[in-house]
Amino acid sequence: MNALDGIRVLDLSRVLAGPWCTQTLADLGADVIKVERPGSGDDTRGWGPPFLKDRAGADTAEAAYYLGTNRNKRSITCDIARPEGQALVRELARHCHVFVENFKVGDMARYGLDYAALSKINPALVYCSITGFGQTGPYSERAGYDYAVQGMGGLMSITGERDDLGGGPQKVGVAVADLFTGMYSTVAILAAIRHAERSGQGQHLDMALLDAQVAMLANLGAGYLVSGKVPGRAGNAHQNIVPYQVFEVAPAEDGHKDFIILAVGNDGQYAKFCQVAGRPELATDPRFVKNQDRVRNRGELVPVLEEVMKTRRKADWLGALEAAKVPCGAINNLAEVFADPHVQQREMIHDWEHPLSGPLRLVSSPIKMSATPVRTDAPPPLLGEHTEEILREVLGANAERIAQLKDQEII
């Protein structure tokens, strides 16, 4: 069994925040019915290259982006811009526990697919709306995209190298505002399902990228509200802990620059680091004994450490620091990540068989559960491949009705 066996999700979301949420629910065992536009499907099917290669080595129509966000789902096509398609979605919603959408505010109401309408036919329905700025507020009607939200939500103001070192605002390498919101939405849906099971009452979840991004400012958001001091960009250094940053080490054998991460989290680890570095006096210097002292005197300590770190190569530092239980790490590219024996032992790569390409390797779910393991089904490889199966299974539709919907180009 999977943890969410018996839960059916009607997923009208596309791109990333919504699909990331529903992919997690699908990993946990929910039956996620992904509703896509006839002919084109989710926008991310075309967001490439890279595209999946067929057996002859030619690009297919399946972008890696889509494949990485839609595992364990079933795909159905339905034209919700037409009344017949809207009626079909309402029929399906009657048989579902969860409804997820990320259309602009007001679109679902125009289609008769908003929470007010669907809750009348399914009072226990958990209805999750994911937007850039939420259902209320002065920005609610704006389109919200991850990049803009990283800027508006403060993340880019604290990401990037310091201005005095030639830096500037920098977005994160993946769309974290989307991903944050997708994960918060998953948590909210699970809580709402529990409430619905106890009370028979569903509810509307109003999830916004900007809200999630502001929440994820975490300690820096709290620091500003407590102190009134606006934090700046610190590059690869930590705002509140020293030494906790990237350091250049001695060049690699081929002469290229090399770096490691040093992540000293407490005073005991700092003392151990000083021993490993051959500079025990730095652990007793009153300017650096406590973390609060090191933060205040960062400008004096870090240049000393920068010179010390350049005296040894990466492998020497990592071996010595790990042996002393001082947190540290390499900076891997993606080839190194997926070749890492620990990542492989943790089964973070899964192999599937795709009808177009044959072998397909993708990232798997990070969730490890002893009694209810996650599902490991591939993303739906073909647009709408489960349409007939779902209509027969969920609605009891016969061949004549399915043929009629096809003729009308609703599915």
C-alpha positions in Angstrom: 0.0 0.0 0.0 0.9 3.6 -0.5 0.1 6.3 2.1 -2.5 8.1 -0.1 -4.1 5.0 -1.7 -7.7 5.8 -2.4 -7.2 9.6 -2.7 -8.0 10.9 -6.2 -6.7 14.3 -7.3 -8.0 16.2 -10.3 -5.0 18.3 -11.4 -5.7 21.3 -13.7 -2.3 22.9 -13.0 0.6 23.3 -15.4 4.3 24.3 -15.5 5.9 23.9 -12.0 4.3 25.0 -8.7 1.1 23.0 -9.2 2.6 20.0 -10.9 5.3 19.8 -8.2 2.6 19.7 -5.6 0.6 17.0 -7.4 3.7 15.0 -8.2 4.5 14.7 -4.5 0.9 13.6 -3.8 1.2 11.1 -6.6 4.5 9.8 -5.1 2.7 9.2 -1.9 0.1 7.1 -3.7 -2.7 9.4 -4.8 -4.3 8.8 -8.2 -3.5 12.1 -9.9 -5.5 12.8 -13.1 -3.5 15.4 -15.0 -5.9 17.4 -17.2 -4.1 18.8 -20.3 -5.1 20.9 -23.3 -5.9 18.8 -26.4 -3.1 19.0 -28.9 -0.5 20.8 -26.9 -0.8 19.7 -23.3 1.2 21.2 -20.4 3.4 24.1 -21.5 6.5 22.3 -20.2 6.1 19.5 -22.7 7.7 21.9 -25.2 10.2 23.6 -22.8 13.4 22.3 -24.3 15.9 21.4 -25.3 16.8 19.1 -23.8 14.1 16.8 -25.2 13.9 13.0 -24.7 15.6 11.2 -27.6 13.8 8.4 -29.4 15.5 5.1 -30.2 17.0 6.6 -33.3 18.5 9.5 -31.4 16.1 12.1 -32.7 14.3 14.6 -30.4 10.8 13.6 -29.4 8.1 16.1 -28.3 8.8 15.3 -24.6 10.9 17.9 -22.8 13.0 16.8 -19.8 11.3 19.6 -17.9 7.9 18.0 -18.2 9.3 14.5 -17.5 10.9 15.8 -14.2 7.7 17.2 -12.8 4.9 14.7 -13.6 5.9 11.2 -12.5 3.2 8.8 -11.2 0.3 10.7 -12.9 -2.2 9.8 -15.6 -2.9 12.2 -18.5 -6.3 13.1 -19.8 -7.1 15.8 -22.4 -10.1 18.1 -22.0 -10.9 21.5 -23.6 -12.1 23.4 -20.5 -12.6 26.5 -22.6 -15.8 24.9 -24.0 -19.0 24.2 -22.0 -18.9 20.5 -22.8 -15.3 20.3 -21.4 -16.3 22.3 -18.3 -19.2 19.8 -17.8 -16.8 16.9 -18.0 -14.5 18.4 -15.4 -17.4 18.9 -13.1 -18.4 15.3 -13.5 -14.9 14.2 -12.7 -14.7 16.6 -9.7 -17.7 14.8 -8.2 -15.5 11.7 -7.8 -12.3 13.3 -6.6 -11.0 14.3 -3.1 -8.7 17.1 -4.3 -8.8 19.7 -7.1 -5.7 21.7 -7.9 -5.6 24.6 -10.3 -3.2 27.5 -11.0 -5.2 29.7 -13.4 -5.4 33.4 -13.1 -7.8 34.7 -10.4 -11.3 34.7 -11.8 -10.7 32.2 -14.7 -12.1 29.2 -12.9 -15.3 31.2 -12.0 -15.8 32.1 -15.6 -15.6 28.4 -16.5 -18.0 27.4 -13.6 -15.1 25.5 -12.0 -14.4 27.6 -9.0 -14.6 26.4 -5.4 -18.1 27.8 -4.9 -19.4 25.9 -7.9 -17.6 22.6 -7.3 -18.2 22.5 -3.5 -22.0 22.4 -4.2 -21.6 19.1 -6.0 -18.8 17.7 -3.8 -18.9 19.4 -0.3 -15.9 17.4 0.9 -13.7 18.6 -2.0 -10.3 20.1 -1.0 -9.8 22.8 -3.6 -6.3 24.3 -4.0 -5.7 27.4 -6.0 -2.1 28.3 -6.7 -1.4 31.8 -8.0 1.4 34.4 -8.0 -0.1 36.7 -5.5 -3.2 35.0 -4.0 -6.9 35.5 -4.4 -7.0 38.8 -2.5 -4.8 41.9 -2.2 -3.8 44.7 -4.6 -1.7 42.3 -6.8 -4.2 39.5 -7.0 -5.0 40.0 -10.7 -1.3 40.1 -11.8 0.3 37.2 -13.4 3.0 35.9 -11.0 6.2 34.2 -12.2 8.9 32.7 -10.1 11.6 35.0 -11.4 9.6 38.1 -10.6 8.6 36.7 -7.2 12.2 36.0 -6.2 12.8 39.7 -6.8 9.6 41.0 -5.2 9.9 38.6 -2.3 13.4 39.8 -1.2 15.3 36.6 -2.2 17.4 38.3 -4.9 18.3 41.1 -2.5 20.1 38.5 -0.3 21.4 36.3 -3.1 24.6 37.1 -5.0 28.0 38.5 -4.3 28.5 41.6 -2.2 28.2 44.9 -4.0 31.7 45.9 -2.8 33.1 42.8 -4.5 31.4 43.6 -7.8 28.3 41.6 -7.2 24.6 42.3 -7.8 21.2 40.7 -7.3 21.1 37.0 -8.4 18.2 34.6 -8.8 18.6 31.1 -7.5 19.5 28.5 -10.2 16.1 26.7 -10.0 12.6 28.1 -9.6 12.5 28.0 -5.8 9.5 30.2 -5.4 7.5 27.7 -7.4 9.0 24.8 -5.6 8.4 26.3 -2.1 4.8 27.0 -3.0 4.3 23.5 -4.4 5.6 21.9 -1.2 3.6 24.3 1.1 0.5 23.4 -1.0 1.2 19.7 -0.5 1.3 20.2 3.2 -1.9 22.2 3.2 -3.7 19.7 1.1 -2.8 16.8 3.4 -4.0 18.8 6.4 -7.3 19.6 4.6 -7.8 16.0 3.6 -7.6 15.0 7.2 -10.1 17.7 8.2 -12.5 16.6 5.4 -12.2 13.0 6.5 -13.2 13.9 10.1 -15.9 16.5 9.3 -17.0 15.8 5.7 -16.2 19.5 5.0 -13.8 20.5 2.2 -12.2 23.9 1.9 -10.5 26.4 -0.4 -6.8 26.7 -0.1 -5.4 30.0 -1.3 -1.7 29.5 -2.0 0.5 32.3 -3.4 4.1 32.3 -4.7 4.8 35.6 -3.0 3.5 34.4 0.4 5.6 31.3 0.2 8.7 33.3 -0.8 8.3 35.8 2.1 7.8 32.9 4.5 11.0 31.2 3.2 13.1 34.3 4.1 13.3 32.4 7.3 16.1 33.6 9.7 16.8 36.7 7.5 13.2 37.7 7.6 13.1 37.3 11.3 16.4 39.1 11.7 15.0 42.2 9.8 11.8 42.3 11.8 13.6 42.0 15.1 16.4 44.4 14.3 15.0 46.7 11.7 18.3 46.3 9.8 18.0 45.4 6.1 20.4 42.5 5.3 22.5 42.7 2.1 24.0 40.1 -0.2 26.8 38.1 1.4 27.9 36.0 -1.6 28.6 32.4 -0.4 29.0 33.5 3.2 26.4 33.0 5.9 24.9 36.1 7.4 24.9 34.8 11.0 27.7 32.2 11.2 31.5 32.5 10.6 33.3 30.7 9.1 30.5 29.3 7.0 31.2 30.0 3.3 33.1 28.9 0.2 36.9 29.0 0.3 39.4 28.8 -2.5 42.0 26.0 -1.8 45.2 25.1 -3.5 44.9 24.6 -7.3 44.0 21.2 -8.7 46.6 19.0 -10.3 45.6 20.4 -13.7 46.2 24.0 -12.4 42.5 25.0 -12.3 41.1 26.8 -9.3 39.4 24.7 -6.7 37.1 25.4 -3.9 35.4 23.8 -0.9 32.5 24.7 1.4 33.5 25.1 5.1 30.4 25.1 7.3 31.5 25.6 10.9 28.2 25.6 12.9 29.3 26.1 16.5 32.3 27.0 18.7 33.4 23.4 19.2 33.6 22.8 15.5 35.5 26.0 15.1 38.1 24.9 17.6 38.5 21.5 15.8 38.9 23.4 12.5 41.7 25.5 13.9 43.5 22.4 15.0 43.2 20.8 11.6 44.3 24.0 10.0 47.4 24.2 12.2 46.3 27.5 13.7 45.2 26.6 17.2 45.8 30.2 18.4 42.8 31.4 16.3 40.5 29.3 18.6 41.7 31.2 21.7 42.0 34.7 20.2 39.3 36.7 22.1 38.2 38.2 18.8 37.2 34.8 17.5 36.3 32.5 20.4 32.5 32.8 20.2 30.5 32.8 17.0 29.1 36.2 17.8 32.7 37.5 18.1 33.6 35.9 14.8 30.5 37.5 13.1 31.4 40.9 14.5 35.1 40.5 13.4 34.4 38.7 10.2 36.6 41.2 8.3 39.7 40.3 10.3 39.2 36.6 10.5 38.1 35.6 7.0 41.2 37.1 5.2 43.4 35.0 7.5 41.4 31.9 6.8 41.5 32.6 3.0 45.3 32.4 3.1 45.3 29.2 5.3 42.8 27.4 3.0 45.0 28.0 -0.1 47.8 25.9 1.5 46.2 22.5 0.8 44.3 20.8 -2.0 40.6 20.0 -1.9 41.0 16.3 -1.2 43.5 17.0 1.6 41.1 19.5 3.3 38.0 17.3 2.9 39.7 14.2 4.3 41.1 16.0 7.3 38.0 18.0 8.1 35.7 15.0 7.7 37.9 13.0 10.0 37.7 15.7 12.6 33.9 16.0 12.2 34.1 19.5 10.9 31.2 20.1 8.4 32.5 20.6 4.9 31.8 19.7 1.3 32.8 19.7 -2.3 31.0 21.8 -4.9 29.8 19.3 -7.4 28.5 19.8 -10.9 25.4 17.7 -11.9 27.6 14.9 -13.5 29.4 14.6 -10.2 26.1 14.7 -8.2 24.6 11.8 -10.1 27.8 9.8 -10.1 28.2 10.2 -6.3 28.0 6.7 -4.7 25.9 8.1 -1.8 23.3 9.6 -4.1 23.2 6.3 -6.0 22.9 4.2 -2.8 20.0 6.5 -1.7 18.2 5.6 -4.9 17.8 9.2 -6.0 17.9 8.0 -9.7 15.2 5.8 -11.1 15.2 3.8 -14.3 12.1 3.5 -16.4 11.2 2.1 -19.8 9.7 4.8 -22.1 7.7 3.7 -25.2 9.5 6.3 -27.3 13.1 6.2 -26.0 13.5 2.9 -24.3 15.5 3.4 -21.1 14.7 6.6 -19.2 16.6 7.9 -16.1 15.1 10.6 -13.9 15.4 11.9 -10.4 13.2 9.9 -8.0 11.3 11.0 -4.9 13.4 11.9 -1.8 10.7 10.5 0.5 11.7 7.3 2.3 8.8 5.6 4.3 9.2 2.2 6.0 5.6 1.1 5.9 4.1 2.9 2.9 6.9 3.4 0.2 6.4 5.9 -2.5 5.3 5.0 -6.0 7.8 4.8 -8.8 5.7 5.1 -12.0 7.0 7.0 -15.0 5.5 10.3 -16.1 2.7 9.8 -18.7 4.7 9.6 -21.9 2.0 10.5 -24.3 -0.5 13.4 -24.1 -3.9 12.2 -23.1 -2.9 8.5 -23.1 -5.2 7.7 -20.1 -8.2 9.7 -21.3 -10.4 6.8 -22.3 -9.3 4.7 -19.3 -10.2 7.4 -16.8 -13.6 8.2 -18.4 -14.5 4.5 -18.3 -13.2 3.9 -14.8 -14.3 7.1 -13.1 -17.5 8.1 -15.0 -18.5 4.7 -16.4 -18.5 6.3 -19.9 -19.3 3.9 -22.7 -17.6 3.8 -26.2 -20.4 5.8 -27.7 -19.9 8.7 -25.3 -16.2 8.7 -25.7 -16.5 8.7 -29.4 -18.9 11.6 -29.2 -16.5 13.6 -27.1 -13.7 12.9 -29.6 -15.9 14.0 -32.5 -16.6 17.3 -30.7 -12.8 17.7 -30.0 -13.5 18.0 -26.3 -11.0 15.3 -25.6 
